[in-house]
Amino acid sequence: MRSVCLVLLQRVFYAVVYAFDIRSQATLAQYTRARFYQSGTYSVPQDYQEAVYWYKQVAAHKGSDGVSDAQLDLGNLYYAV
C-alpha cells in the first residue's frame, strides 16, 4: 500500500511541475524537468537529450534564478557523457 501511495504521489508531483511549466515557462519548472530527465526519477524515463534541451532553455534566461545551477549541471552532463 505504501509503495502505491508513493508512486501516485510521484506522478502527481510530476504532473504539477509539468502544468506549472506549460503555464508560466518558469525557469524553476524547466530546471526541475531537466533534473527529472537526467536522473530518471518521478516516473520520467532517463533521457539525456531531453535533459540537455531543458538545461539549455534555463541557461538561456538572463538574470533568472537557477541559471547558474543549470549551466553547472549542463557542463557536468557534457563532461559525464
Stockholm file with secondary structure:
# STOCKHOLM 1.0

chainA/1-81         MRSVCLVLLQRVFYAVVYAFDIRSQATLAQYTRARFYQSGTYSVPQDYQEAVYWYKQVAAHKGSDGVSDAQLDLGNLYYAV
#=GR chainA/1-81 SS CHHHHHHHHHHHHHHHHHHHHHHHCCHHHHHHHHHHHHHTCTTCCCCHHHHHHHHHHHHTSTTCTTHHHHHHHHHHHHHHC
#=GC SS_cons        CHHHHHHHHHHHHHHHHHHHHHHHCCHHHHHHHHHHHHHTCTTCCCCHHHHHHHHHHHHTSTTCTTHHHHHHHHHHHHHHC
//
